[in-house]
Amino acid sequence: MGILAAGTGPGIADRYLSSTLDTISWGTLPTPATPPVLEVDDGDVVTFDTVSSEGLMEDQGRDPVSYFGRFGVPRHGILDEAVEIAASGLKRESPAKGPHIVLGPVRVRGAEAGDWLRVDFLDLQPRVPYGIISSRHQRGCLPGQLPRNDDGTTPAVFSRFCHLSDDGTHAVFDYRTGRASIELRPFMGLCGVTPRTETPLSTIPPGPFGGNMDMREIVAGSSLFLPVQIPGAGFFLGDPHFAQGNGEIALTALEGSLRATVRLSVARPGPGLLSAERAAWPVAETGDHWIILGMHEDLNEAMRQCAQLSVRFLAEQTGMTENEAYLYLSAAGDFSVSQVVDIVKGVHCMIRKEDFGIRGGWWSREWISTTGRGADR
């Protein structure tokens, strides 16, 4: 498995955007004053070549050639964009606000505050055949306990390099006495619309605009709905993941650069999933599930928020009373902790469509027949 170099084979997308010094920011989100790096029409398909910050961080030496060379990766196995970013004068704010390289913003013509931006994930492909899992600076779920050195001291960074299988279906996790296999489920950890604030926000905590939600369900074949904050939406993405466990307890997922192909569409508020009452928070959908999100610095509050929003959604979508929805969700709703390491914690609820006689996904028949990608879910 080789690398997907920028601009090579981007497919049939209407537009293409790579990670250059002119199209990215590092550690902060765009603001309403940030000029768009691309403008697209409602419904356009865009291919994004994203870059992971792993190997570029200061605590890794900010030299991806040297860093990945320790694991046997040759220079031609490292993305040129990663080398360019590391060697540039582009710096994160001091003190650094966030670690993520953000690609965007993209202005979507016709999007207005109060609308939803629908992001259909059509294809997500690893650009490199390796990834990194890291815990750093006591920012995981178990600070003060893990990670630790054999002598009991605390390392600043503890990472594990994983190479991908030749068929690109899993990553190999070597440990002291053996080897484990991690199934690949690529998704973008950071995906959002430009927030209203004039001060650039850190990329770490998510919010009503989306952002660093680290929700592993938004793989190819899913749709994410983001409440538009400003005219044009100002779509951005970053923090590409090859795989992640719910909770993301050590701090990062299996991090690696991805090529993401998405359709960007404007959706108007309406009953059910996209009701005006729900427009304060992102929601998602697959062919099999509706996905309701709750986010709060207190995990208990994130859970309560997700439960309340899920009850209201079912009452609007199905005609259940809220009492009935409450009981149904207790028996059949799957509540999961999305992540606990991004200051604002996340909980999401998976509600099975099949329980209500609904089958099949949103996939465009034209997209499937043209590319051969995707499947009804």
N, C-alpha and C positions, 0 to 999 in steps of 0.2 A: 504494500500500500504506500503510494507516494504522497506528494503534497499537491494541494490545489493552489497554484500560484495565482496572484491577483490578475483578474481579467481573462484568464484562460478558461474557456468552456463555461461561461456563465449561464448557458441555456437560453430559453426562449423568453426571458423576462423582458418587459417593456423598457425597463431602465436598470442600470447597474451602478453600484456605489462601492468603492474600495476604501480602505482605511489609510488615509494619507495625513500628513501634517496639516492639511487644509480642511479635512473633513471630520477630525476627531477632537475631543477634549479628554482630559485625564483627571478623573477624580471628582468632577463636578457636572451637574446637569445643565442643559441649556436654559436660558431665560427668554422672556418675550422679546428682548432686544437682540438675541443671537441671530445673525443672518442665516437663513436656510442654506444648506450645502447642496440641496436638490429640491426641485419642485415637480410634483407629479399630479396627474389627474385622478379623480375619484375612480377606483377600480383598477388602477395600474398594478401590474406585478413587478416587483423590484427584487433584484438579487443583491445582497449585502455580503461583502467579504469582511468578516469581523476578525479582530485580533485579541487574543487573551493577554492579560497583563503578566501571567506567569512567565518567569525568565527575564522580565523587564524591570521587576521591582528592585528598589534600592537594596533591600535586605538579601537579594539574590545576586547583587553585583551590577545590576543594570547592564548586563552584557549577555544576551541570549546565546551568542556563539560559544562563549566560554562556559556558560551555565549548562546548556544542553549537551555541550561537548563532553562534560563529565560522564554523561550517560551513553556515550557512543554515537550521538547524533552528529553527522557531518554537516558542514556549512550548507551544502545544497539541500539539506533536510530542514532548514530553518527559513521561515517566511521572510522575504526581503523587507516587508513592511515592519516586522518586528525589529529587525536590525536598524532600519532607518529611524524608527521612533526612539529606540534606546540610545542611538548616537546623536540625537537632536538636542536642541536646547529646550524642548518641551518638558516642563516640570509640573509636578503636582503642587498645589498650594502648600505653604509651610505655616503651621502644621498641616500635613496632608489631610484633605477631606475624605477621600475615598481612593480605592485602588483600581477602579475600573476604567478601561478605555472605552469611551462613548462615541459611537458613530452616529452622526446626525447634527442638527435636526433636519427632517424632511417635511416640507410644507405640502399638504394635501389640499388641492384647490377645492373650494366649496365647504370645507369643514369649518364649523362655527362653534363657539362655546355653547355648551348645552347639548350638542350632538354626541354621538359615540363614534370613535374610530374603531372599525372592525379590522383586525389583523388576522388573516387566514394564513397559517403556516403551511406552505405547500411542500417545502423540501428543506432539510437540515443535514448538511454533510460535513464531517471532519475535514479540515484542511491539512492537518498534519497527523502522522500515525503514532502520536504519543500524547500523554497528558500528565498533569501534576495534581496531587491532592496535598493540601497544606494545612497546618495549624500554626498560627503565628501570634506572638505577642499576647498570649493569654486571652484571646478573644473568642475561644470556643465555648462550648456548653459547660465544660468542667474546668474553669480557671483555677489554678492552684493545685490541681490534681494531675491533669494531663495536658500536653505531653510532658515527660520528664526523662532525664538522662539516667544512665545506670547508677551514677553516684547520687542521685536524688535531686540534682540541680535542674533548673528549667531552661530548655533551649529557647532561643528567640524564635526560631523557625524549625519546624519538623515537617519534612515533605517526603512523598513517595512518588517516584517516577514510574509510570505505567506505559508499556508499549501496547499498541493495538494489534489485534489479530489481522492476518492478511486479508480476510474477507470483511473486515471492518464491523464485525458483529459484537465483539467484546474486547475488554482491556484485561491485561494480565497484571495481577497484583501479587508481587513476590513478597513473602514474609519469611521470618526466621527459619521456620521448619517446613515450608511448603509454598504453595502457589494457589491463589484464588482467581476466579473469573468474574469480571464485572460486566453485565450486559449493558451495551450502549443504548441510551435513550436520549439523543441530543436535543437540547433546548436552550433558549436564551434566558439566562438568569435575570437579565436586566432588559426591560422592554417597557416603554412608556410614551407619554405625550408631555410636552413642555409645561411645567407648572407655572402658575401665575406670578410667583414671587420674582421681584427684581434682583434679589441677591442669589447668586448661584448656590444651589443646594448640593450637599454631599451626595455622592452616588450610593451611600450605604443604606440609609433607611428608605423603605418604600413609602408610598402615600396614595392619596386619591388619584394621582396621575399615573399610577403603576410604579415603574422603576424597578428596584432590586427585589422583586417578589420571590425569586428563587422557587417558583412553583413548577415542579417536575412534570406536570400534566400537559404543559403547552408544547407538546411535541408536534411533528408533522402530522397533519390531519386534525388539528385543533384550531379553534378560533378564540382570540382574546379580544374583549371589548373594553376600550379605554374611554373614560369620560373626558371629552375634549375640554380643555381649559382656556385656550386662546385661539383666535382665528388661524386656520391652517393646520392646527393640531400640533405641529412641531414634533413629529415622531422621531424617536431615537431608540437605539438598542446597543447592547454590549454584554459583558460577562458571559461569554459562551461556555456551555457545559456539555461534556460528553455523557455524563451520568451523574445522578445525585440521589441519595436516600432522603426520604422525608425527614425533616429536622435539620439536616446538614450540620451535624453536631460539632465537628472538629473545626469548622469555620468555612472551608471551601468544599466544592464538589470536585469531581474529576474534571479539571479545567483544561480547555484546549480550544484553539481557534476553529470557528465554524463558518461555512458558507450557508447563509439563510436566504431562502426565496419565499417572499410573502406577498399576498395581495392586500393592498390598503384601500379600504372602502369607507365611505361615510354612511352611518346608520342613524336614523332619527329615533327619538324616544317613542316607545309604544308599550302596550301591555305585555306582561310577562317578564322575560329576562331583561329587556331593555326599558323598563318602566322609568319614568322620571324620578320616582322615589328612590330607585336604586342607583341613580346617576352619581352618587357620591363615591362609589367604589368600583373598581374593575370587576368584571365577571368573565367567565370562559365557558366554552362549549366544545364537546367532541361529538362524534356520531352516536356515542353511547350514553353520555352523561351531560347534565348541566353542572357547572362548577361555580359555587358561591364562595366569595372570599371575605374573611374578617382580618383586620390588621390593627394592632395596638401594642404599645410598649409593654403592657401587662398581658401575659399569655392567657390568663383567665378572662380578661376583657376581650381579647381577640376571639376566644372561643364563644363567649356570649354574643358578641357582635355577629359572628358567622351564623350562630344558631338563629338569632332574630331575623337576619336577612333571609335565611333559608326558609323559615316558616312563612315569611311574607311572600317570598317568591312562589312557593307552592300554592298558597292561597290564591294568588293572582293567576298563576299559570293553569291550575287544574280545577279551581272552583272549590277546593277543600276549605273548610273553616280553619282558622288558625289552630284551634284545639286539635282538629284531625291531623293537620300537618305536623304538629308537635309530636303526636304519637307515632305517625308514620316514620318520621325522621329518627325517632328513637329505635325503631326496629330495622330500618333499611337505609338510612343516610350514613355515608361513610365520611366521618370527620377526621382529618389528618393535620398534623402540624407541618406546615410547609417549611418553615425555618425558624430557628430561635437565636440566630447570631447576628442579625442586622439591626439591632437596637429596637426597631419596630418589628414585632414578631408576627407571624402569619399562620392562620388556620384556614383550610379550605374544606368545603363539603361537596362530595360527589353524590349526585342524585341520578339514579338510573332512569333513563327515558323508557326503557323496555317495560318497566313497571306500569307505565301509563299507555302502553300500546304503541309507542313510537319507536321506529327502527330506521337505521340508515343515517348517513352523514350529510354534510353540506357540500361535499366535494363537487367541483365543477366537472361535468362529463367531458367538456372540451379539454380541460387540463389533463385529465387522465388519459384520454385517447391520444393526445399530442405527445405527452412525455412518457407515458407508461408508469408514472409514479403514483403513489397513493393507492388507497383501496377504500371501499365502503367499510365503515366501521360500525 
